[in-house]
Amino acid sequence: MSQSEADRFKSKAEECPRLAAQAESDADKEGWLRLAAEWDKLAESAAGQSGIYDRYE
């Protein structure tokens, strides 16, 4: 994976809490926060594979 993929994944992770704040139900809010955690995992994985892991710690 490339740095740009890591950046894209991190951007998605950062977007999720904003969407969670707008969620109408607790279940939706929880779903957005879980999704943020998954995007963070993908960003870390992509960053590690492209040699920029420290950037996302």
Backbone hydrogen bonds, N-H to C=O, Kabsch-Sander energy under -0.5 kcal/mol:
donor,donor_aa,acceptor,acceptor_aa,energy
6,A,2,S,-2.0
7,D,3,Q,-2.7
8,R,4,S,-2.3
9,F,5,E,-2.8
10,K,6,A,-2.5
11,S,7,D,-2.3
12,K,8,R,-2.1
13,A,9,F,-2.2
14,E,10,K,-2.1
15,E,11,S,-1.4
16,C,12,K,-1.5
18,R,14,E,-0.6
19,L,15,E,-1.8
20,A,16,C,-2.7
21,A,17,P,-2.0
22,Q,18,R,-0.8
22,Q,19,L,-0.5
23,A,19,L,-0.6
23,A,20,A,-1.0
29,K,25,S,-2.3
30,E,26,D,-2.7
31,G,27,A,-2.1
32,W,28,D,-2.4
33,L,29,K,-2.1
34,R,30,E,-2.3
35,L,31,G,-2.4
36,A,32,W,-2.1
37,A,33,L,-1.7
38,E,34,R,-1.9
39,W,35,L,-2.5
40,D,36,A,-2.3
41,K,37,A,-2.0
42,L,38,E,-2.2
43,A,39,W,-2.5
44,E,40,D,-2.6
45,S,41,K,-2.4
46,A,42,L,-2.8
47,A,43,A,-2.7
48,G,44,E,-2.5
49,Q,45,S,-2.1
50,S,46,A,-1.4
51,G,47,A,-0.5
51,G,48,G,-0.6
52,I,47,A,-3.0
53,Y,47,A,-0.7
55,R,52,I,-1.7
56,Y,53,Y,-2.1
57,E,54,D,-1.2
